[in-house]
C-alpha cells in the first residue's frame, strides 16, 4: 500500500453523474472513482485515503449501493473509520430513524446539493486536515509488539513474551502467577499455541468457580449410574484435553482432597472416572495459575507441597498494569480502536484530560478493568472524543492529585521493601515471605525502585 497525499476516494452510484467540479480536481486532489463498495474496497487495499466522498441519495435502503448486498455501504464506512467520510446529499431532511443515524455515526460532514465548489473544497480540506491530525496523534511510531491477543511495548511485557516462547518449547508443567486481570489465561493460551500441542485441545477450568461437590466429576468425569442424576457417561476436562493442554485457573482454591487426586494424575498420567474401575491413560500438559501466594499456602497447610512442586516446574510472573509504563496508553488506544469500530465508528479518540486520567489511574483491576471501562466509555460517549467521565475517572480530585497518590504509593512500596530487607539483613527469600510476594516479584520491585539490596547482604 502506498501513501498518496491529498488522495480522495469518490464513491458514486453507477447511474449518477460525476458531480466533482474541475475546481476540486485542479486544487491538488488526486481523485479515485468507485461505483460500488466492492470497487472501493479494492482501491483501499491499494492506496491510502484519508478522505472519502460518498454521493448518496439519503436513503440507503433504496440506493443502488445496497441493491446487490444490503448494508454493504455501511460495512465499508464502519470498517474504515480512520477515513473522514463526507456525504453528498440532495437538499432533503434525513429521516430521524434511519438516515440521520447513519450520517451522524459514519460521516465526518455532509454537503447538500446543488453543489457549491468553494464550500465543498473547504469541507474536504477540513476533513483531510483533521484526519492528518488524528493519524499523527493516535498511531504509534511503530507496530506494537504482539503475541496472539496480548499487546505490550514495555520491558516487562517484552521479557514475558520471550519467556513464553522459551517455556512453550519445553513440554513441562507451568505455573503462572499474577494479580487478577493481568491476562494469565491469555498467557496460557499463547504457551499452548506456540507448543507442539497446538493442534490439540486447550481446555480452561476455573477451579474457584466450580462448586466443591462438582469439581471431582468436572475434572475426571463420571460413569453412567455412578450417582443420582448420572444418566450417561461424561468425559472430564482432563480427558477432554487429551494430547493438548489443560489450564487450571485459581489452582489455590482447589480443596485438599481434590489436590490428592490431581497429584496422582500428575505422577501416574492416568485418571479414574467417578464410579469407574478402569484407569485411563492421558497425555496432557498442565498449566496452572494463581493470584495468591502458594508458598504461604503450603506453609499454612492449605496447599500440598508435593503438588506445588509438581505444578511449579516452570513459572511465569505476570506484570501488573500499573508496572507496565507506556503500555497503559497503548492498550487504551488498542481497545478503543477495537470497540469503537464495532459500536461507534465516528469516535476519534481521547481528550487530553482522558489520556491523563488513564495514565495516572492505578488500575487495581489491571487489563480486565481497562477493557471494561473502555467498553462502557465507547457506549456512553456523546461526543467524538472520550472524556474522563465516560471512563468513570472523573473524580472530584484533579489529575495532579491522582499523580500524587501514585507517587505516594510508589514511595510507600519502596519504604516497605527497604524496611523489610533491613529487618532480615537483606535475605531476599525471607523478605519475600514477609512481604507475601514471590522472589521474582521482589527482584523486579527492587530494580524498579533502585534498591541496592546487595549492600550489607547476609552472608
NUROPA-729647 format. One line per 10 residues: number of its first residue (from 1); for each residue x negated, z negated, y negated of C-alpha. Coordinates in pm, 1 decimal. Layout:
BEGIN
NUM) X,Z,Y ~ ...
//
This chain:
BEGIN
1) 0.0,0.0,0.0 ~ -138.1,96.7,-339.4 ~ -74.1,-74.7,-666.3 ~ 76.8,155.1,-933.0 ~ 104.6,27.8,-1288.3 ~ 446.7,77.2,-1450.8 ~ 597.0,225.4,-1135.3 ~ 976.8,240.0,-1134.8 ~ 1194.0,275.1,-826.5 ~ 1516.1,458.7,-919.8
11) 1795.5,430.6,-662.2 ~ 2099.4,651.2,-715.2 ~ 2380.7,791.3,-501.1 ~ 2323.7,1147.7,-374.1 ~ 2612.5,1296.7,-572.0 ~ 2532.6,1125.8,-902.6 ~ 2349.7,1297.3,-1186.5 ~ 1999.5,1187.4,-1275.5 ~ 2058.5,972.0,-1583.4 ~ 1695.0,891.0,-1664.5
21) 1626.0,1046.6,-2007.3 ~ 1298.8,1214.6,-2098.6 ~ 1227.5,925.9,-2340.0 ~ 1179.6,695.0,-2040.5 ~ 977.7,945.3,-1838.7 ~ 748.8,1007.5,-2136.4 ~ 696.0,634.9,-2202.6 ~ 443.6,581.5,-1924.2 ~ 684.9,516.0,-1637.5 ~ 599.6,668.5,-1300.9
31) 948.2,717.3,-1151.6 ~ 1019.9,748.0,-779.4 ~ 1374.5,852.3,-690.3 ~ 1562.1,745.6,-375.9 ~ 1917.1,843.0,-285.5 ~ 1972.4,584.1,-11.8 ~ 1849.6,228.1,56.5 ~ 1663.1,356.3,364.3 ~ 1467.8,600.4,149.4 ~ 1399.4,319.4,-97.7
41) 1256.9,104.3,181.9 ~ 1022.3,386.0,280.3 ~ 895.1,408.9,-76.8 ~ 850.0,32.3,-89.3 ~ 629.7,47.9,221.6 ~ 400.9,298.0,48.9 ~ 382.1,170.5,-307.9 ~ 420.4,-148.2,-506.0 ~ 705.9,-165.5,-754.0 ~ 777.8,-447.3,-997.5
51) 1092.3,-290.3,-1145.1 ~ 1384.7,-115.6,-979.1 ~ 1673.6,68.8,-1143.0 ~ 1998.1,98.5,-945.4 ~ 2268.7,342.7,-1053.4 ~ 2573.1,156.7,-927.1 ~ 2942.0,206.8,-989.4 ~ 3007.3,-167.4,-985.1 ~ 3194.8,-165.5,-653.8 ~ 2952.6,-171.0,-364.2
61) 3225.2,-160.9,-101.0 ~ 3334.1,183.1,-227.9 ~ 2991.0,318.6,-314.3 ~ 2805.0,584.2,-120.8 ~ 2524.1,336.7,-64.0 ~ 2737.7,134.4,175.6 ~ 2914.6,425.0,343.7 ~ 2651.4,465.5,617.0 ~ 2562.5,97.8,657.7 ~ 2778.6,-173.5,494.3
71) 2577.6,-425.4,299.6 ~ 2254.0,-223.9,318.2 ~ 2212.9,-220.9,-58.2 ~ 2244.3,-598.7,-75.8 ~ 1995.9,-626.7,209.4 ~ 1746.2,-414.4,17.1 ~ 1789.3,-614.7,-303.6 ~ 1763.4,-950.7,-126.8 ~ 1459.4,-861.8,83.7 ~ 1260.7,-754.3,-221.4
81) 1345.6,-1030.6,-465.4 ~ 999.5,-1008.0,-627.7 ~ 1121.2,-685.5,-792.0 ~ 1317.1,-720.5,-1114.0 ~ 1620.5,-503.2,-1046.8 ~ 1819.5,-351.0,-1334.7 ~ 2168.9,-212.1,-1275.1 ~ 2307.3,97.5,-1446.3 ~ 2680.4,22.1,-1466.8 ~ 2982.1,204.9,-1607.7
91) 3141.2,38.6,-1905.3 ~ 3356.0,-182.8,-1680.6 ~ 3411.5,-554.2,-1640.4 ~ 3288.8,-653.1,-1291.7 ~ 3522.8,-829.3,-1052.1 ~ 3460.2,-1206.5,-1070.0 ~ 3497.2,-1243.0,-693.2 ~ 3252.3,-977.6,-577.1 ~ 3058.0,-753.6,-812.3 ~ 2967.1,-1016.0,-1071.7
101) 2832.9,-1238.6,-796.1 ~ 2610.9,-955.7,-670.1 ~ 2485.0,-882.3,-1021.5 ~ 2410.3,-1247.5,-1100.9 ~ 2240.2,-1303.2,-764.3 ~ 2031.2,-990.2,-721.7 ~ 1976.8,-831.9,-1064.5 ~ 1744.6,-927.4,-1347.3 ~ 1958.9,-741.5,-1603.9 ~ 2207.5,-455.5,-1638.1
111) 2260.2,-159.7,-1871.9 ~ 2610.8,-23.1,-1936.4 ~ 2684.5,343.6,-1987.0 ~ 2676.0,558.7,-2187.8 ~ 2301.3,535.1,-2165.1 ~ 2103.7,427.3,-2471.7 ~ 1738.5,535.3,-2410.9 ~ 1591.3,294.0,-2663.1 ~ 1785.1,-2.6,-2527.9 ~ 1700.8,94.7,-2167.2
121) 1329.2,110.3,-2249.6 ~ 1343.6,-240.9,-2394.7 ~ 1526.7,-370.0,-2085.6 ~ 1280.1,-206.8,-1844.2 ~ 984.6,-331.1,-2048.7 ~ 1109.4,-688.4,-2041.3 ~ 1179.1,-665.3,-1667.8 ~ 828.3,-534.7,-1598.6 ~ 660.4,-794.9,-1819.1 ~ 846.7,-1084.8,-1658.5
131) 767.4,-953.7,-1310.4 ~ 397.2,-937.5,-1402.0 ~ 404.5,-1295.8,-1532.5 ~ 588.6,-1420.3,-1223.5 ~ 345.0,-1247.2,-990.0 ~ 34.7,-1382.9,-1161.3 ~ 183.3,-1733.2,-1168.9 ~ 324.9,-1762.5,-818.4 ~ 91.9,-1568.2,-594.0 ~ -222.6,-1747.0,-471.5
141) -561.3,-1590.8,-528.8 ~ -595.9,-1518.2,-158.2 ~ -387.0,-1521.7,156.0 ~ -334.5,-1885.1,260.6 ~ -476.9,-1997.0,591.4 ~ -206.7,-1998.2,857.0 ~ -182.9,-2097.5,1219.9 ~ 151.5,-1988.5,1359.1 ~ 405.4,-2178.7,1143.7 ~ 151.2,-2409.7,978.6
151) 15.3,-2329.6,633.3 ~ -274.9,-2500.2,459.3 ~ -584.7,-2439.6,248.9 ~ -712.9,-2796.4,219.2 ~ -1022.2,-2920.6,401.3 ~ -819.2,-3149.3,634.1 ~ -597.9,-2858.9,744.9 ~ -884.3,-2614.6,791.3 ~ -1054.6,-2877.1,1005.5 ~ -731.7,-2928.0,1202.2
161) -696.4,-2553.8,1266.1 ~ -1049.9,-2541.8,1404.4 ~ -986.3,-2840.3,1629.8 ~ -660.5,-2690.7,1757.5 ~ -845.5,-2376.3,1864.1 ~ -1105.2,-2580.5,2049.1 ~ -852.2,-2809.1,2216.0 ~ -634.1,-2516.0,2323.2 ~ -920.9,-2359.4,2517.4 ~ -965.6,-2667.3,2738.9
171) -681.7,-2748.2,2979.4 ~ -683.7,-3125.9,2927.7 ~ -409.1,-3360.1,2811.1 ~ -388.8,-3413.4,2434.4 ~ -275.9,-3699.7,2213.0 ~ -159.1,-3607.8,1860.3 ~ -141.0,-3894.7,1612.0 ~ 6.3,-3894.6,1264.6 ~ 283.5,-4011.0,1036.7 ~ 638.8,-3891.1,1082.2
181) 694.7,-3548.0,931.2 ~ 333.4,-3427.1,942.6 ~ 400.4,-3147.1,1192.5 ~ 296.8,-3291.0,1528.0 ~ 530.3,-3064.7,1724.6 ~ 408.6,-2756.8,1537.0 ~ 54.6,-2854.7,1632.1 ~ 157.1,-2895.5,1995.6 ~ 321.1,-2552.4,1992.9 ~ 7.9,-2399.4,1838.0
191) -208.3,-2551.4,2113.2 ~ 27.4,-2408.9,2374.8 ~ 36.0,-2061.9,2216.4 ~ -343.4,-2045.5,2198.5 ~ -392.7,-2170.0,2553.9 ~ -396.9,-1986.3,2886.5 ~ -44.3,-2124.8,2944.5 ~ 109.1,-1936.6,2650.3 ~ 327.8,-1715.3,2871.3 ~ 479.7,-2017.3,3049.9
201) 743.6,-2257.7,2908.0 ~ 687.3,-2504.6,2625.4 ~ 927.0,-2797.5,2669.2 ~ 965.3,-3061.9,2397.0 ~ 1104.5,-3410.1,2467.0 ~ 1163.3,-3679.0,2204.8 ~ 1112.0,-3998.9,2403.8 ~ 1252.2,-4209.1,2121.9 ~ 1581.9,-4017.5,2107.6 ~ 1674.4,-4041.1,2475.7
211) 1895.7,-4327.2,2598.4 ~ 1693.3,-4559.7,2819.8 ~ 1917.4,-4507.9,3121.9 ~ 1880.1,-4127.8,3099.6 ~ 1505.8,-4092.6,3049.5 ~ 1432.8,-4100.2,3422.5 ~ 1664.7,-3809.9,3503.8 ~ 1571.2,-3619.7,3186.0 ~ 1202.1,-3619.4,3275.6 ~ 1214.0,-3597.7,3653.7
221) 1559.4,-3455.4,3732.5 ~ 1803.8,-3569.2,3998.9 ~ 1962.7,-3455.5,4324.5 ~ 2333.3,-3396.9,4372.9 ~ 2515.7,-3719.4,4452.9 ~ 2225.9,-3944.2,4350.7 ~ 2454.4,-4140.4,4116.4 ~ 2809.4,-4133.5,3984.9 ~ 2864.4,-3810.7,3796.3 ~ 2571.1,-3625.3,3954.9
231) 2784.8,-3337.0,4081.0 ~ 2491.8,-3098.3,4107.6 ~ 2115.8,-3097.3,4127.8 ~ 1939.3,-3097.7,3793.3 ~ 1582.8,-2992.3,3715.3 ~ 1394.5,-3238.1,3493.7 ~ 1200.0,-3149.2,3179.6 ~ 862.1,-3182.1,3352.1 ~ 961.6,-2947.4,3632.2 ~ 1112.2,-2705.0,3378.5
241) 768.6,-2679.2,3214.3 ~ 604.3,-2558.1,3538.3 ~ 273.3,-2378.4,3462.7 ~ 328.4,-2448.4,3093.4 ~ 322.0,-2742.0,2853.8 ~ 544.3,-3045.0,2806.9 ~ 537.8,-3215.4,2468.2 ~ 626.3,-3585.3,2478.3 ~ 700.4,-3685.6,2120.5 ~ 714.8,-4055.7,2023.3
251) 545.2,-4148.2,2351.7 ~ 502.9,-4504.7,2224.7 ~ 880.1,-4555.8,2264.4 ~ 871.4,-4488.3,2639.5 ~ 982.1,-4801.6,2833.9 ~ 719.5,-4970.3,3051.8 ~ 898.0,-4892.2,3379.5 ~ 905.1,-4521.5,3290.9 ~ 539.2,-4537.0,3194.2 ~ 458.0,-4615.8,3558.6
261) 636.6,-4300.7,3678.5 ~ 469.9,-4086.7,3416.1 ~ 129.8,-4224.6,3514.3 ~ 195.0,-4137.7,3878.7 ~ 281.3,-3781.4,3778.8 ~ -38.6,-3751.2,3574.1 ~ -250.7,-3884.5,3859.1 ~ -93.6,-3700.6,4152.9 ~ 51.4,-3389.0,3984.6 ~ 377.0,-3446.1,4172.5
271) 722.6,-3573.7,4082.2 ~ 1020.5,-3716.6,4269.8 ~ 1368.7,-3629.2,4153.6 ~ 1606.4,-3924.6,4130.2 ~ 1781.4,-3951.8,4465.8 ~ 1536.8,-3716.0,4633.3 ~ 1286.1,-3776.5,4910.0 ~ 1052.4,-3477.0,4875.1 ~ 755.2,-3473.6,4641.9 ~ 741.3,-3167.1,4418.6
281) 409.2,-3023.8,4308.8 ~ 392.3,-2946.1,3937.5 ~ 122.7,-2787.3,3724.6 ~ 195.7,-2893.3,3368.3 ~ -22.5,-2974.3,3070.2 ~ 89.2,-3281.7,2878.9 ~ 66.7,-3310.9,2501.5 ~ 185.5,-3647.5,2369.5 ~ 242.7,-3755.6,2010.9 ~ 293.6,-4084.9,1833.3
291) 322.8,-4227.2,1484.1 ~ 242.5,-4582.4,1597.8 ~ -87.1,-4748.2,1677.3 ~ -107.2,-4718.1,2056.5 ~ -431.0,-4919.1,2068.2 ~ -241.0,-5211.8,1917.9 ~ 49.9,-5148.4,2157.7 ~ -196.0,-5166.6,2451.6 ~ -338.2,-5495.4,2321.2 ~ 13.5,-5638.0,2290.9
301) 114.2,-5523.1,2638.5 ~ 375.9,-5273.2,2516.6 ~ 189.3,-4968.3,2645.2 ~ -8.8,-4929.3,2966.3 ~ -380.9,-4897.4,2909.2 ~ -431.6,-4665.3,3208.7 ~ -157.9,-4432.6,3081.4 ~ -309.8,-4436.7,2733.5 ~ -645.0,-4315.2,2864.6 ~ -477.1,-4051.2,3082.2
311) -298.7,-3907.8,2779.9 ~ -576.9,-3954.2,2526.1 ~ -834.2,-3723.8,2688.8 ~ -842.2,-3510.5,2374.0 ~ -689.1,-3625.2,2046.4 ~ -599.2,-3485.7,1708.2 ~ -510.7,-3672.6,1389.6 ~ -256.2,-3512.0,1158.2 ~ -331.3,-3548.0,785.7 ~ -51.2,-3681.1,568.1
321) 77.6,-3451.0,295.2 ~ -49.5,-3680.1,18.2 ~ -403.6,-3633.0,154.9 ~ -384.7,-3252.4,156.8 ~ -451.8,-3191.9,-213.6 ~ -356.2,-2842.7,-329.5 ~ -154.8,-2782.5,-13.3 ~ 142.3,-2960.4,-170.5 ~ 192.1,-2689.1,-431.8 ~ 106.8,-2415.8,-180.3
331) 365.8,-2543.1,68.0 ~ 627.3,-2588.8,-203.5 ~ 587.9,-2223.0,-301.1 ~ 584.7,-2116.3,65.7 ~ 916.0,-2289.0,137.2 ~ 1061.8,-2176.6,-195.9 ~ 996.8,-1811.8,-106.5 ~ 1140.1,-1864.1,240.5 ~ 1462.5,-2035.9,131.5 ~ 1526.9,-1852.9,-195.4
341) 1518.6,-1509.7,-30.6 ~ 1780.6,-1624.5,218.8 ~ 2001.4,-1820.3,-23.9 ~ 1941.2,-1723.8,-390.3 ~ 1717.1,-1418.4,-436.5 ~ 1746.5,-1440.1,-816.4 ~ 1541.5,-1761.5,-835.2 ~ 1198.2,-1708.5,-983.0 ~ 1002.5,-2026.0,-911.0 ~ 934.8,-2371.4,-1055.8
351) 943.3,-2504.4,-1406.4 ~ 618.8,-2669.5,-1517.5 ~ 786.1,-3011.6,-1501.8 ~ 892.7,-2942.8,-1142.5 ~ 539.4,-2842.6,-1041.5 ~ 400.2,-3162.2,-1195.5 ~ 665.3,-3370.0,-1018.0 ~ 581.6,-3206.6,-683.5 ~ 209.7,-3267.5,-730.9 ~ 246.7,-3631.3,-837.3
361) 511.3,-3744.4,-587.4 ~ 357.6,-3938.6,-290.1 ~ 570.4,-3760.6,-21.7 ~ 625.5,-4054.1,215.8 ~ 823.9,-3824.3,447.5 ~ 543.7,-3566.3,447.0 ~ 616.4,-3196.8,511.7 ~ 957.5,-3269.2,662.3 ~ 1066.1,-3433.2,336.2 ~ 926.6,-3141.7,135.1
371) 1126.5,-2895.4,346.4 ~ 1447.8,-3095.1,298.6 ~ 1400.6,-3127.7,-77.6 ~ 1321.7,-2756.4,-113.7 ~ 1633.8,-2654.3,80.4 ~ 1851.5,-2877.6,-136.2 ~ 1682.7,-2761.8,-457.3 ~ 1738.8,-2392.3,-385.7 ~ 2107.6,-2457.6,-316.3 ~ 2163.3,-2684.2,-618.3
381) 1958.5,-2494.9,-878.9 ~ 2176.7,-2344.8,-1153.1 ~ 1909.2,-2155.5,-1346.5 ~ 1625.8,-1923.2,-1248.1 ~ 1362.1,-2198.0,-1228.5 ~ 1374.9,-2514.9,-1018.7 ~ 1380.1,-2834.0,-1223.0 ~ 1274.9,-3187.2,-1116.9 ~ 1642.1,-3286.4,-1089.9 ~ 1701.0,-3004.7,-837.2
391) 1429.2,-3158.2,-621.5 ~ 1561.6,-3510.5,-668.2 ~ 1240.8,-3605.7,-850.7 ~ 1389.7,-3668.1,-1195.2 ~ 1316.8,-4040.1,-1206.4 ~ 1353.6,-4233.6,-1529.8 ~ 980.4,-4286.1,-1537.2 ~ 785.3,-3994.6,-1690.3 ~ 537.7,-3791.9,-1485.5 ~ 242.6,-3986.2,-1618.5
401) 385.3,-4299.1,-1456.4 ~ 408.0,-4118.3,-1123.7 ~ 44.9,-4021.6,-1153.8 ~ -46.0,-4377.6,-1238.3 ~ 135.1,-4501.4,-928.3 ~ -54.7,-4252.1,-715.4 ~ -382.8,-4363.9,-866.0 ~ -285.9,-4728.4,-817.1 ~ -206.4,-4660.9,-452.7 ~ -544.8,-4495.8,-400.4
411) -719.1,-4785.8,-572.6 ~ -536.1,-5043.9,-359.4 ~ -617.2,-4846.8,-43.6 ~ -985.9,-4836.7,-131.2 ~ -997.0,-5207.5,-213.3 ~ -823.7,-5297.5,114.3 ~ -1070.9,-5092.5,317.0 ~ -1371.8,-5234.7,133.7 ~ -1246.4,-5592.2,174.6 ~ -1182.5,-5542.6,547.1
421) -1523.0,-5381.8,604.6 ~ -1686.9,-5673.4,428.0 ~ -1496.0,-5923.5,642.9 ~ -1608.6,-5757.5,969.0 ~ -1962.5,-5682.7,845.7 ~ -1893.4,-5307.6,835.7 ~ -1793.2,-5281.4,1201.6 ~ -1571.5,-4972.0,1186.0 ~ -1389.0,-5037.1,1515.5 ~ -1293.2,-5390.7,1410.9
431) -1194.4,-5273.2,1063.7 ~ -969.6,-5000.8,1206.0 ~ -790.9,-5251.5,1428.8 ~ -734.2,-5493.8,1140.6 ~ -603.7,-5213.0,918.3 ~ -380.3,-5085.6,1201.5 ~ -514.0,-4730.4,1185.6 ~ -732.7,-4517.8,1411.6 ~ -1107.5,-4495.8,1362.9 ~ -1076.7,-4126.0,1282.0
441) -832.4,-4204.9,1002.2 ~ -1058.3,-4480.7,873.6 ~ -1361.0,-4249.0,865.6 ~ -1155.2,-3993.2,674.3 ~ -1034.8,-4251.2,420.8 ~ -1387.0,-4387.3,371.0 ~ -1510.7,-4037.1,299.0 ~ -1216.3,-3969.6,69.5 ~ -1279.6,-4287.6,-134.6 ~ -1661.9,-4250.8,-123.3
451) -1708.6,-4586.6,50.7 ~ -2067.9,-4647.8,160.7 ~ -1992.7,-4827.5,487.7 ~ -2343.9,-4781.4,631.5 ~ -2496.4,-5023.8,383.6 ~ -2529.0,-5365.8,543.2 ~ -2376.7,-5239.8,869.0 ~ -2368.0,-5490.3,1156.0 ~ -2650.0,-5415.0,1397.7
//
